[in-house]
Amino acid sequence: MNVNIDPSWQHHLRQEFELAYFHQLAQFVKQEYGQHTCYPKGKEIFAAFDHCPFHDTKVVVIGQDPYHGPNQANGLCFSVKDGIPHPPSLVNIFKEIKVDVEKPYPKSGNLERWAQQGVLLLNATLTVRAHQAGSHQKKGWEQFTDAVIKIISSELEGVVFLLWGGFAKRKSNLIDQSKHHILTSGHPSPLSANRGFWFGNQHFSKTNDLLSQMGKPLISW
């Protein structure tokens, strides 16, 4: 199957694209996009990979589902397109960054700037039907993105995984913790953050501390 994805990832995921479950997933996605409004745009489904080549990956953030409102999702978890109001979880991410690394709250919620520095912003499910959260879950995307995490764990060294909330934390069993670093906290959503499980986690400065210790370039959050 020919999947339009960055060549560096194509090399590592080629075998995954040939498996039966992925063929079934591709048919499902094609049908959904043909019959319903779905997000992100078709050309942005693999944007997380296109903006962050395989061997440049230094940090992995794991989300759950794309945003399901108009003009929000751009293929990167927690990210929205330029000019779009920031969803509550993204607001709390930026608030933590402001305190943690003393960086001003940004105008744009487009996190492509992170991806281009080596931050893979990976949703577990890469597509969604408009206004129906979770509508494309359990169709095969999770199997694919779990395979991505395993390949990163196997083939790369010293990646920092940021696991926010219970869903993301369950991915820790896919990661070789003798080779990589895992930082966990509550989810940045208001439900979790307002109960004290997000603010103060200092994940952004801690990530840069780890990268510095490994001699890798820091992330400009």
N, C-alpha and C positions, 0 to 999 in steps of 0.2 A: 504494500500500500504506500502511495506517495503522500506523505504528510509534509506540509510546508512549514518547516521549523529550522531554526539556525543550524547550519551544517555541523557545528561542533557537537550539538546535541543529537543530530541525526545519526552520527557515527555510533553513539552509545545507546541509542534507543531503537535502532533499526529493527532489531529482533522483536522488540515489544510490539511494534506496529504490525508485525506479521501474525501475531497471535489471534486466535478466534475471538476472544472477548473484545479486542480492539476493533476488529472488523464490525462486530455487532454494535459497539459503541459508536463508531463512525456512521453507521446506517441510522442509528437512533438520532444522533445530532443533526444529520442531514435532513431527516424527516421533520424534526422539531423546528429547525430554522426555516424549512419550507412552508410549514403550516402555522407557525406562531411567531410572535415577536420574541426574540431571545437575545441575551447579552452574554459576553461582549459581542461586538461585530465579529463576523466570521474571520476576518483577517487578523483579529487581535486575540483569538483563542489561545495561541501559544506565545503571546507577547512577553510573558515572564522569561521565557527561554531566549527569545530574539534579542532582548535588551541585556541579557546576562549570559554570555558564552560560557560553556561548560568549565573550561580551565580557569576562568576568571572568578568562579564562584567562591566567595570567602564567607558569606553569611547566608543562612536560609531562614526565612520567616514563613511559617505555615498558617494559612487561613483556611476557611471552610468552604465558602460559597461566594461567587461574584455578587456584587450589588445588583439588585433586580429592578431598580428604578431607571427611568429614561436618562440616557447620556451620562450615567455614572461609571459603570464598569469599563476599564481599559485593559483588562487582562492581567493586572498585577494585584495581588491581594492587598486590601485596605486602601488602595489607590483609587483616585477619581480623576477624570479629565480636567484639564485647565478650565477655570472659570466656574466649576461646579461647586455648590456649597459642600462643606466638609461633613460627612456623616459622623455620628457621635463617637464611634470607636476611633476614627482618625483624629478627631478633636482631642481625645484623651491621649493619643500617641504623641501629638505635637505638644500638648501641655507637659508631658513627662520629659520630652526632649528639652523643652525650654528650661526646666528646672535642673535636669541632669547634666546637660552639656552647655547650658546658658546660651542657647541659640534662639533667636527671635522666632516667634510663631510665624510660619510662612503664609503667603497669600495663596499659593497653589497647593492643592492636595495631590498633584500628580507626582508619584514616587518613581518615575522613570529615572530621575537623578540618582536615586539609590541604586537601582538596578544596574546602571552604567558604571557603578563603582564596585560591582561584584556582589550585590545583594539579590538573591533569588527570592522573589515575592510570589510564593507558590500557593494557590488555592488547591484544596484537595479535590474539588469539583470545578472544572474549568468553564462550564456553561450553566445557564439557568434560563428558565422561561420568565418573561416579564411579569413582575408583581407576584411571583410564586416562589418564595424562598424554598430552597431545597428540592425543587422540582426535577432536577437532573442528578440527584444523588442516587447511589446504588444502581447505576446504569453501566458502570465500568470505569468511570473517571478515577475513583479511589484506588482501584487496582493499578491503574497507570501511574498515578502520582506516588503511590507507595513504592512502585518500582523505581521511580526517579530518585526518591530518597535513598533507597538501597544502593543504587548505582553511585550516587554522590558519596555515600558512606564507604563503599568499596574502593572506588577509584581515586578519590581525592584525600588530602591530609589536612587536618587542622581547620576544618570548617566549623563556624560557630552557628549552632542551631538555636533559634529563639522560639520557644514553644509557649504560647500564650493561651491559657484556658485548658479545660479538660480534654477537649477534642484533640488539640495539637499535642498535648502531653502524652497521649496514647501512642503517638508516633515514635516515642523515644526508643521503643523496642526494635525499631528498624535501623538504629544508628549505632555504630561501633564506638562506644564511649572511650575506648582505649586510644582512638585516633582523633577524635573530635571533641568539641566542647558543647555542652547543652546548658542553656539558661532557661529556667521556667518561671512563670508567674501566672497570676490571674489574667483573664482576658481584658482588653481595654474597653469593652462595652460598658456603658453606664451601670448596668446591673451588677457587674463584678467590680468595676473601678470604685463605685460609690460605697462599696462594702469593705474597701481597704485592701483589695487584692491586686491592684495594678500600680497605683501611684507610689513612687519611691522604690521601684524595682531596679532603677539605675541600669537597665539593660544596655543602654546606648553607650554609656561610658565604660561599662564592663566589657562590652564587645570590643571597643577600641583598645582597652587594656590588654585583652587576650591577643588581638591582632598585633599589637606592639611587641608583646612578648615573643611572638612567632616571627617577627621581622617583616610583617606584611603591612602594606599601606592602610592607614586608618580610613574609616568611613566619615565623610562629611554629612552628618545627618541634617 
